[in-house]
């Protein structure tokens, strides 16, 4: 494609945009909440919490477990309570 054709396509594509698209609405700040050690981002529908890797090799039975419980069978362990994770979801 030549430069002229690309410029023409860009000019035609620009004409199809409505006038309101040039003035976008501001994005509202995320609404955040905290339940125990679980952080809840209500706007983006995400939860997050701190965890540590406790298994790098071996037999895997769990992805995540509570602090000082079955750490020999899971990849991660966290001090965040499962009930707080569930409430955040």
C-alpha positions in Angstrom: 0.0 0.0 0.0 1.3 3.4 -0.9 1.6 6.3 1.5 -1.3 8.1 -0.2 -3.6 5.2 0.2 -2.7 4.9 3.9 -3.3 8.6 4.5 -6.6 8.4 2.6 -7.7 5.4 4.8 -6.8 7.3 7.9 -8.7 10.4 6.8 -11.8 8.4 5.9 -11.6 6.4 9.2 -11.3 9.7 11.1 -14.5 11.1 9.6 -16.5 8.1 10.8 -15.8 8.9 14.5 -18.6 10.8 16.3 -17.8 14.2 17.7 -18.3 12.9 21.3 -15.4 10.4 20.9 -13.0 13.3 20.8 -14.0 14.3 24.3 -13.8 11.0 26.3 -15.4 10.6 29.7 -13.0 10.6 32.6 -12.4 7.2 34.1 -13.6 7.1 37.7 -11.1 6.1 40.4 -11.4 2.4 41.5 -13.5 1.7 44.5 -11.4 -0.2 47.1 -12.4 -2.1 50.2 -10.4 -4.2 52.7 -11.8 -7.3 54.4 -9.2 -8.6 56.9 -6.0 -9.0 54.8 -7.9 -9.3 51.5 -8.0 -6.2 49.3 -11.1 -5.9 47.1 -11.1 -3.8 44.0 -14.9 -3.4 43.3 -14.5 -1.4 40.1 -12.3 -4.1 38.4 -13.9 -7.0 40.2 -10.6 -8.3 41.6 -9.4 -9.5 45.0 -5.7 -9.7 46.1 -3.9 -10.8 49.2 -0.3 -11.5 50.3 1.0 -15.0 50.1 4.4 -16.9 50.2 5.8 -19.7 48.1 6.3 -22.7 50.3 6.7 -25.6 47.8 9.0 -25.5 44.8 9.3 -29.3 44.1 7.3 -32.3 45.2 3.8 -33.6 45.2 1.1 -31.0 44.7 -2.3 -31.3 46.4 -3.4 -27.7 46.9 -2.6 -24.4 45.2 -3.1 -22.3 48.4 -3.6 -23.2 52.0 -3.8 -21.3 55.3 -0.8 -20.3 57.4 1.0 -23.3 59.0 -1.5 -25.9 57.6 -0.6 -28.5 54.9 2.3 -26.4 53.6 4.1 -29.5 52.6 1.4 -30.2 49.9 0.6 -26.7 48.5 2.5 -24.1 46.4 1.4 -21.0 48.3 0.3 -20.3 51.9 -1.3 -17.1 53.2 -2.4 -15.6 56.5 -5.6 -14.3 54.8 -8.7 -16.2 55.9 -10.7 -18.2 53.3 -13.9 -16.6 54.6 -12.6 -13.2 53.8 -11.6 -14.3 50.3 -15.1 -15.7 49.8 -16.7 -12.5 51.1 -14.6 -10.5 48.7 -15.7 -12.6 45.8 
